[in-house]
Amino acid sequence: MAPYDVRVIVVSPGLTESEIDKTMLNEAAREFWSKGKKAVGAIAAEDVAKTILFAYQMPQNVIMQELTITPTRQEY
């Protein structure tokens, strides 16, 4: 896409405030998610959106190819 000046950004959010746990069919996964949120907190969807907007607003000749957004206390 580079020859066409199309910027592609990979966004990898960590623990976020969302309803994803309600869609998890695996009880162990749901429990893991819940414990993680309680232990380190979770970031708001708005914080993820602000970070994506920041990357998007970079000059056209600049690209942040990858963004990993996690709570400060998240280690994994």
Secondary structure, 3 states (H helix, E strand, C coil): CHHHCCCCCEEEECCECCCHHHHCCCHHHHHHHHHHHHHHCCECHHHHHHHHHHHHCCCCCCCCCEEEECCCCCCC
